[in-house]
Amino acid sequence: MSATTTITIDAPVATLINVFTVQPDRRRELVDLLVCATEEVMRTGTGRRTAMTFV
């Protein structure tokens, strides 16, 4: 799946960006944890539009 997200200053939504510092050999573990947690929240929450994880 390919998606493009544009963050603009005048968008009628809020954008949250989290930055994590992690040892290189634990990156996959962190990404897996974030994806799992995001899927659980997105499944039960309302008002969320999208979530993306970048390494």
N, CA, C and O atoms as a printed pandas DataFrame, in Angstrom:
     atom_number atom_name residue_name chain_id  residue_number  x_coord  y_coord  z_coord
0              1         N          MET        A               1    0.829   -1.159    0.000
1              2        CA          MET        A               1    0.000    0.000    0.000
2              3         C          MET        A               1    0.886    1.239    0.000
3              4         O          MET        A               1    1.857    1.314    0.753
4              5         N          SER        A               2    0.556    2.194   -0.833
5              6        CA          SER        A               2    1.303    3.439   -0.910
6              7         C          SER        A               2    0.400    4.579   -0.463
7              8         O          SER        A               2   -0.736    4.693   -0.923
8              9         N          ALA        A               3    0.896    5.410    0.421
9             10        CA          ALA        A               3    0.098    6.527    0.916
10            11         C          ALA        A               3    0.970    7.767    1.006
11            12         O          ALA        A               3    2.174    7.688    1.250
12            13         N          THR        A               4    0.342    8.901    0.806
13            14        CA          THR        A               4    1.035   10.169    0.932
14            15         C          THR        A               4    0.283   11.017    1.945
15            16         O          THR        A               4   -0.938   11.152    1.864
16            17         N          THR        A               5    0.996   11.578    2.880
17            18        CA          THR        A               5    0.396   12.458    3.864
18            19         C          THR        A               5    1.109   13.792    3.805
19            20         O          THR        A               5    2.338   13.854    3.791
20            21         N          THR        A               6    0.333   14.849    3.770
21            22        CA          THR        A               6    0.894   16.192    3.758
22            23         C          THR        A               6    0.448   16.904    5.019
23            24         O          THR        A               6   -0.747   16.977    5.306
24            25         N          ILE        A               7    1.389   17.422    5.764
25            26        CA          ILE        A               7    1.084   18.173    6.971
26            27         C          ILE        A               7    1.138   19.649    6.602
27            28         O          ILE        A               7    2.160   20.145    6.128
28            29         N          THR        A               8    0.020   20.350    6.825
29            30        CA          THR        A               8   -0.028   21.774    6.513
30            31         C          THR        A               8   -0.451   22.565    7.750
31            32         O          THR        A               8   -1.143   22.055    8.631
32            33         N          ILE        A               9   -0.026   23.797    7.789
33            34        CA          ILE        A               9   -0.282   24.639    8.954
34            35         C          ILE        A               9   -1.753   25.012    9.100
35            36         O          ILE        A               9   -2.214   25.269   10.212
36            37         N          ASP        A              10   -2.499   25.046    7.991
37            38        CA          ASP        A              10   -3.894   25.468    8.053
38            39         C          ASP        A              10   -4.884   24.300    7.969
39            40         O          ASP        A              10   -6.070   24.512    7.715
40            41         N          ALA        A              11   -4.410   23.087    8.178
41            42        CA          ALA        A              11   -5.288   21.916    8.134
42            43         C          ALA        A              11   -6.233   21.934    9.342
43            44         O          ALA        A              11   -5.848   22.377   10.424
44            45         N          PRO        A              12   -7.459   21.458    9.158
45            46        CA          PRO        A              12   -8.428   21.453   10.263
46            47         C          PRO        A              12   -8.275   20.238   11.191
47            48         O          PRO        A              12   -9.241   19.786   11.804
48            49         N          VAL        A              13   -7.061   19.729   11.279
49            50        CA          VAL        A              13   -6.771   18.565   12.126
50            51         C          VAL        A              13   -5.499   18.832   12.915
51            52         O          VAL        A              13   -4.733   19.737   12.586
52            53         N          ALA        A              14   -5.283   18.052   13.945
53            54        CA          ALA        A              14   -4.047   18.136   14.721
54            55         C          ALA        A              14   -3.094   17.050   14.256
55            56         O          ALA        A              14   -3.522   15.953   13.897
56            57         N          THR        A              15   -1.804   17.354   14.262
57            58        CA          THR        A              15   -0.781   16.383   13.881
58            59         C          THR        A              15    0.132   16.160   15.083
59            60         O          THR        A              15    0.640   17.113   15.674
60            61         N          LEU        A              16    0.330   14.906   15.433
61            62        CA          LEU        A              16    1.206   14.544   16.540
62            63         C          LEU        A              16    2.395   13.777   15.978
63            64         O          LEU        A              16    2.229   12.789   15.263
64            65         N          ILE        A              17    3.591   14.243   16.307
65            66        CA          ILE        A              17    4.817   13.573   15.862
66            67         C          ILE        A              17    5.616   13.173   17.096
67            68         O          ILE        A              17    5.996   14.023   17.901
68            69         N          ASN        A              18    5.865   11.890   17.237
69            70        CA          ASN        A              18    6.686   11.376   18.331
70            71         C          ASN        A              18    8.048   10.982   17.775
71            72         O          ASN        A              18    8.139   10.418   16.685
72            73         N          VAL        A              19    9.102   11.279   18.525
73            74        CA          VAL        A              19   10.459   10.901   18.143
74            75         C          VAL        A              19   11.018   10.033   19.268
75            76         O          VAL        A              19   10.994   10.428   20.433
76            77         N          PHE        A              20   11.515    8.865   18.921
77            78        CA          PHE        A              20   12.056    7.925   19.897
78            79         C          PHE        A              20   13.528    7.681   19.608
79            80         O          PHE        A              20   13.930    7.582   18.449
80            81         N          THR        A              21   14.325    7.585   20.652
81            82        CA          THR        A              21   15.729    7.212   20.528
82            83         C          THR        A              21   15.837    5.760   20.968
83            84         O          THR        A              21   15.422    5.397   22.069
84            85         N          VAL        A              22   16.398    4.941   20.095
85            86        CA          VAL        A              22   16.478    3.509   20.374
86            87         C          VAL        A              22   17.767    2.956   19.774
87            88         O          VAL        A              22   18.247    3.444   18.751
88            89         N          GLN        A              23   18.311    1.952   20.410
89            90        CA          GLN        A              23   19.503    1.290   19.880
90            91         C          GLN        A              23   19.160    0.684   18.515
91            92         O          GLN        A              23   18.065    0.148   18.340
92            93         N          PRO        A              24   20.064    0.760   17.564
93            94        CA          PRO        A              24   19.779    0.241   16.220
94            95         C          PRO        A              24   19.291   -1.208   16.197
95            96         O          PRO        A              24   18.427   -1.562   15.395
96            97         N          ASP        A              25   19.837   -2.032   17.064
97            98        CA          ASP        A              25   19.441   -3.441   17.043
98            99         C          ASP        A              25   18.062   -3.678   17.681
99           100         O          ASP        A              25   17.566   -4.805   17.674
100          101         N          ARG        A              26   17.442   -2.620   18.233
101          102        CA          ARG        A              26   16.106   -2.761   18.843
102          103         C          ARG        A              26   15.037   -2.000   18.069
103          104         O          ARG        A              26   13.890   -1.914   18.510
104          105         N          ARG        A              27   15.414   -1.441   16.899
105          106        CA          ARG        A              27   14.449   -0.682   16.091
106          107         C          ARG        A              27   13.228   -1.502   15.710
107          108         O          ARG        A              27   12.095   -1.040   15.842
108          109         N          ARG        A              28   13.461   -2.714   15.238
109          110        CA          ARG        A              28   12.346   -3.568   14.811
110          111         C          ARG        A              28   11.390   -3.834   15.969
111          112         O          ARG        A              28   10.172   -3.827   15.796
112          113         N          GLU        A              29   11.953   -4.067   17.141
113          114        CA          GLU        A              29   11.141   -4.304   18.329
114          115         C          GLU        A              29   10.260   -3.083   18.644
115          116         O          GLU        A              29    9.080   -3.237   18.958
116          117         N          LEU        A              30   10.828   -1.883   18.559
117          118        CA          LEU        A              30   10.079   -0.664   18.812
118          119         C          LEU        A              30    8.985   -0.469   17.768
119          120         O          LEU        A              30    7.847   -0.154   18.115
120          121         N          VAL        A              31    9.318   -0.653   16.502
121          122        CA          VAL        A              31    8.325   -0.494   15.440
122          123         C          VAL        A              31    7.171   -1.472   15.632
123          124         O          VAL        A              31    6.007   -1.091   15.509
124          125         N          ASP        A              32    7.485   -2.721   15.931
125          126        CA          ASP        A              32    6.433   -3.718   16.150
126          127         C          ASP        A              32    5.526   -3.314   17.308
127          128         O          ASP        A              32    4.306   -3.453   17.222
128          129         N          LEU        A              33    6.122   -2.811   18.396
129          130        CA          LEU        A              33    5.351   -2.374   19.551
130          131         C          LEU        A              33    4.456   -1.191   19.197
131          132         O          LEU        A              33    3.286   -1.167   19.579
132          133         N          LEU        A              34    4.989   -0.213   18.477
133          134        CA          LEU        A              34    4.210    0.958   18.092
134          135         C          LEU        A              34    3.065    0.596   17.151
135          136         O          LEU        A              34    1.955    1.110   17.292
136          137         N          VAL        A              35    3.334   -0.283   16.195
137          138        CA          VAL        A              35    2.290   -0.708   15.258
138          139         C          VAL        A              35    1.174   -1.426   15.997
139          140         O          VAL        A              35   -0.003   -1.165   15.748
140          141         N          CYS        A              36    1.527   -2.321   16.894
141          142        CA          CYS        A              36    0.540   -3.066   17.670
142          143         C          CYS        A              36   -0.302   -2.111   18.525
143          144         O          CYS        A              36   -1.530   -2.204   18.529
144          145         N          ALA        A              37    0.341   -1.213   19.234
145          146        CA          ALA        A              37   -0.380   -0.264   20.083
146          147         C          ALA        A              37   -1.281    0.641   19.250
147          148         O          ALA        A              37   -2.414    0.917   19.643
148          149         N          THR        A              38   -0.792    1.101   18.111
149          150        CA          THR        A              38   -1.586    1.971   17.244
150          151         C          THR        A              38   -2.805    1.245   16.711
151          152         O          THR        A              38   -3.899    1.809   16.688
152          153         N          GLU        A              39   -2.637    0.006   16.283
153          154        CA          GLU        A              39   -3.774   -0.759   15.762
154          155         C          GLU        A              39   -4.836   -0.953   16.826
155          156         O          GLU        A              39   -6.026   -0.888   16.519
156          157         N          GLU        A              40   -4.439   -1.188   18.073
157          158        CA          GLU        A              40   -5.407   -1.360   19.154
158          159         C          GLU        A              40   -6.180   -0.072   19.408
159          160         O          GLU        A              40   -7.398   -0.105   19.589
160          161         N          VAL        A              41   -5.487    1.055   19.425
161          162        CA          VAL        A              41   -6.138    2.348   19.674
162          163         C          VAL        A              41   -7.026    2.730   18.499
163          164         O          VAL        A              41   -8.156    3.175   18.697
164          165         N          MET        A              42   -6.530    2.561   17.279
165          166        CA          MET        A              42   -7.295    2.942   16.087
166          167         C          MET        A              42   -8.564    2.107   15.965
167          168         O          MET        A              42   -9.587    2.596   15.486
168          169         N          ARG        A              43   -8.504    0.879   16.387
169          170        CA          ARG        A              43   -9.651   -0.015   16.281
170          171         C          ARG        A              43  -10.767    0.416   17.222
171          172         O          ARG        A              43  -11.944    0.265   16.892
172          173         N          THR        A              44  -10.415    0.952   18.394
173          174        CA          THR        A              44  -11.425    1.279   19.397
174          175         C          THR        A              44  -11.693    2.769   19.535
175          176         O          THR        A              44  -12.704    3.160   20.119
176          177         N          GLY        A              45  -10.820    3.596   19.018
177          178        CA          GLY        A              45  -10.980    5.037   19.181
178          179         C          GLY        A              45  -11.819    5.664   18.083
179          180         O          GLY        A              45  -12.075    5.047   17.049
180          181         N          THR        A              46  -12.240    6.890   18.319
181          182        CA          THR        A              46  -12.994    7.633   17.312
182          183         C          THR        A              46  -12.235    8.902   16.955
183          184         O          THR        A              46  -11.462    9.423   17.759
184          185         N          GLY        A              47  -12.457    9.384   15.763
185          186        CA          GLY        A              47  -11.884   10.646   15.331
186          187         C          GLY        A              47  -10.465   10.580   14.793
187          188         O          GLY        A              47   -9.919   11.608   14.392
188          189         N          ARG        A              48   -9.859    9.418   14.772
189          190        CA          ARG        A              48   -8.495    9.295   14.251
190          191         C          ARG        A              48   -8.568    8.974   12.770
191          192         O          ARG        A              48   -9.393    8.171   12.336
192          193         N          ARG        A              49   -7.700    9.607   12.003
193          194        CA          ARG        A              49   -7.756    9.419   10.570
194          195         C          ARG        A              49   -6.669    8.510   10.030
195          196         O          ARG        A              49   -6.930    7.661    9.177
196          197         N          THR        A              50   -5.454    8.681   10.520
197          198        CA          THR        A              50   -4.357    7.891    9.980
198          199         C          THR        A              50   -3.218    7.818   10.991
199          200         O          THR        A              50   -3.110    8.653   11.889
200          201         N          ALA        A              51   -2.385    6.818   10.830
201          202        CA          ALA        A              51   -1.187    6.690   11.656
202          203         C          ALA        A              51   -0.084    6.117   10.763
203          204         O          ALA        A              51   -0.329    5.220    9.957
204          205         N          MET        A              52    1.113    6.639   10.915
205          206        CA          MET        A              52    2.247    6.175   10.123
206          207         C          MET        A              52    3.449    5.992   11.041
207          208         O          MET        A              52    3.645    6.757   11.985
208          209         N          THR        A              53    4.240    4.982   10.756
209          210        CA          THR        A              53    5.465    4.727   11.514
210          211         C          THR        A              53    6.632    4.717   10.535
211          212         O          THR        A              53    6.607    4.005    9.532
212          213         N          PHE        A              54    7.645    5.508   10.836
213          214        CA          PHE        A              54    8.828    5.606    9.977
214          215         C          PHE        A              54   10.053    5.218   10.786
215          216         O          PHE        A              54   10.121    5.484   11.986
216          217         N          VAL        A              55   11.008    4.598   10.140
217          218        CA          VAL        A              55   12.266    4.243   10.785
218          219         C          VAL        A              55   13.369    5.045   10.138
219          220         O          VAL        A              55   14.532    4.914   10.519
